[in-house]
Amino acid sequence: MSLINPIWMLTAYASLLASSMPDSDASDPYLWLESIDSGKSLEWVRAQNDSTMAALASGSPFQELYERNLRVYNSVDRIAYPNVHGKFVYNFWMDARNERGLWRRTTVQ
């Protein structure tokens, strides 16, 4: 009785899977948006934001809700929401110094 090498099977399966997948560049017309600092991406996002704001602003309670939520979002009085994983406590924190966010970690004790 012969045994089939599992590494060979995985390699064959991965090759088959890769050959059946479409080319991501050709199938994703918005792939250029992944360049988050490019001028083209930022211009597109601004246009989408302007369109959305115009649609939302047409409703009467929007401005009041927008300003109230913006005050809460920009407030420096924030509550840190921790997540415990094993012997560590994690928290994702955003502030003026860490605009894109910072993962913080400490021990439970």
C-alpha positions in Angstrom: 0.0 0.0 0.0 1.5 3.3 -1.0 0.9 6.6 0.9 0.4 9.8 -0.9 2.7 12.6 0.3 0.4 15.3 1.9 2.9 18.1 0.9 2.6 17.1 -2.8 -1.2 17.1 -2.5 -1.2 20.6 -0.9 1.1 21.9 -3.6 -1.0 20.5 -6.4 -4.2 21.9 -4.8 -2.6 25.3 -4.4 -1.5 25.3 -8.0 -4.9 24.3 -9.2 -6.6 27.0 -7.1 -4.2 29.7 -8.2 -4.7 28.9 -11.9 -8.5 29.0 -11.6 -8.5 32.5 -9.9 -9.0 35.5 -12.1 -6.3 38.1 -12.4 -7.1 40.6 -9.6 -5.9 43.6 -11.6 -8.2 42.9 -14.5 -11.2 41.9 -12.4 -11.1 44.8 -9.8 -11.7 48.2 -11.4 -11.2 49.9 -8.0 -7.9 48.3 -7.1 -6.3 51.8 -7.5 -8.2 52.9 -4.3 -5.9 50.8 -2.2 -3.2 53.5 -2.7 -4.8 55.5 0.2 -2.4 58.5 -0.1 -2.6 58.9 -3.9 -4.1 62.1 -5.3 -6.5 60.1 -7.5 -7.8 58.1 -4.5 -8.2 61.1 -2.2 -10.1 63.0 -5.0 -12.4 60.1 -5.5 -13.1 59.8 -1.8 -13.8 63.6 -1.5 -16.3 63.3 -4.4 -18.1 60.4 -2.8 -18.2 62.3 0.5 -19.6 65.4 -1.1 -22.3 63.4 -2.9 -23.2 61.6 0.4 -23.3 64.8 2.4 -25.5 66.5 -0.1 -28.0 63.6 0.0 -27.9 63.4 3.8 -28.1 67.2 4.3 -31.4 67.3 2.5 -33.1 65.9 5.5 -34.1 68.3 8.3 -32.6 66.7 11.5 -29.3 65.9 9.8 -27.3 69.0 10.7 -28.2 68.8 14.4 -27.4 65.0 14.6 -24.2 65.6 12.6 -22.9 68.3 14.9 -23.8 66.4 18.1 -22.1 63.2 16.8 -19.1 65.1 15.6 -18.6 66.7 19.1 -18.8 63.2 20.6 -16.4 61.7 18.1 -13.8 64.5 18.5 -14.1 64.6 22.2 -10.9 64.0 24.2 -13.0 62.4 26.9 -13.0 58.9 25.7 -13.6 55.5 27.3 -11.0 52.9 26.5 -12.7 49.6 25.7 -10.3 46.7 26.4 -10.3 43.2 25.0 -8.8 40.5 27.1 -7.0 37.7 25.1 -5.1 35.2 27.2 -2.9 37.1 29.7 -3.0 40.4 27.8 -5.4 43.3 27.5 -5.6 45.0 24.2 -7.1 48.4 23.2 -7.2 50.3 19.9 -6.7 54.0 20.5 -7.0 57.0 18.2 -6.2 60.6 19.2 -4.5 63.7 17.7 -1.1 62.1 18.0 -2.1 58.8 16.6 -4.5 59.7 13.8 -4.5 56.2 12.2 -4.7 54.5 15.5 -2.5 52.6 17.9 -2.9 49.1 19.3 -2.1 49.2 23.0 -1.3 46.1 25.1 -0.7 45.4 28.7 -0.8 42.4 31.1 -4.0 41.5 33.0 -2.2 42.0 36.4 
